Amino acid sequence: MLSAFRSLSVMSLLVLAEAFVFAADPVANKEDYSAFSPAKECRPRDGWPHFFKKAQTPGTKVKVGYLGGSITAQQGWRPKSLALLKERFPNAQWSEINAAIGGTGSDLGVARLKQDVLDQQPDLLLVEFAVNDGGSPPEQIKRCMEGIVRQTWAAYPECDIGFVYTLTEALAPAMVEGHFQRSASAMEEVADHYGVPTIHMAMEVAKLAKEGRLVWRAPLPKSEDEKKALGDKFVFAPDSVHPHVETGHELYKEAVARGLDEIMKVTKAPSGPHTLKQPLMNDHYAAAKMLALKPTMLKGFEPLDMKTHELGKRFANRMSQLFFANQPGSTLQFKFKGTRCALYQVIGPDVGKVTVSLDGKETSRTAFDSYCTYHRLSTMMIGDLLTDEIHNVKITLDAEAPDKAKILSARNETIKDPTKFAVNGLYAGALLLVGEIVE
């Protein structure tokens, strides 16, 4: 799809974009956004007292954790904001924790928080999941985001936290009308409860869209003719989601710079470590964790060498182990006591279908999706909002293969090399639990 867009001229893309907006925004489909949080670029709340104290102390090592999705993984707002901090506080020694995984949301984020961020002892944690949580229920978002806050302050009560929000064309209508999108509005409830500062990095993006000056998806203009064709319009991204580093991510960086100023103005000297007040959600996910798979749980799976296997090497920074099965009937079986369970997995061209049995109730799942032209990290939900008791889980690899060509066609993708898609297996990396394994 993107290759088709790249072959069009900037002027053609402008015409297409305007036609799309006209067709996709009929008055009859407009949603009532009045219950969503009013749009505001920065809400400083309680500030970042511990972070600013360290940043202003010459020679002090300061570490910033970035927990998010593919927009954070880009060479965009994350490295740009770290460069900004280095410029503002040149006497500190700066480093980052890049804990971004594309295509994942706060549900995985809260489970991998300890391994991917907290074990490296951050001084500031910036959390970006507003886009990837765009389709999640607000109550679920709040459970996850509250779990991130409570888990962080339980481990490092002097680590300050900030929520940062990004935007896509699909999530923009609420912002254009002066309200945060649904996901960011849910996150605001958690931030307000705990005094966590927030920055919506896309306020200027929404402003340009409202003025009719934003091109959501187009290549950057290269020739003078293409620049003239754009006029005063601003090209945001190649795909309406992941900003161009030179344009959309610059707007994000500038929003962080303004937010930094506002947060500094309200920040007072630290009076003590952060304390955990009564929870906003009684069923929050502060107890979420990532647990290793044990050989006794697996039948028909082989371990991949994390130092030599292609996928092992690629994902070793996120998984300590990875198992693969490609024979129908291979199983992953275990018991746990708790309220939520998911499988941390790798998916790609060579994954297939499974049967998941939870307390004897079977459901069919397809690990393969329309993005499976390459391998990436993902999760398979097993059960959520369960009663806090012992549950029995069995995942069995099916003999039936999914219709991969049909699944890929949803994104106009095709099977170019059938051998890559011939295997129908399952990768298993870890268990994601709100609870504990029962032997």
Protein Blocks (a to p, Z undefined) as FASTA:
>chain_A
ZZmmmmpcfklmmmmmmmmmmmmmcfklpccfklpccddfbafknojmklmmmmmmghia
cdddddddfklmpccfkmmmmmmmmmmmmmbccddddfbdehiafklmmmmmmmmmmmno
pabdcddfklmmmmgcfklmmmmmmmmmmmmmmmmmmbccdddddddfklmmmmmnopac
fklmmmmmmmmmnopacddfklmmmmmmmnopacfbacddfbfmlmmmnmmaccfbfnop
agcfklmmmmmmmmmmmmmmmmmmmpccdfbdcdddddfblkbcklgccddddfklpghi
acddfklgmklmmmmmmpcbdcddfbehiacddddddjbdcddddddfkbccddddeehi
acdddfbdfklmbccdddddfbghiacddddddddddfbdcdfklmmmmnopacfblmlm
mpccdddfbdcdeddddZZ
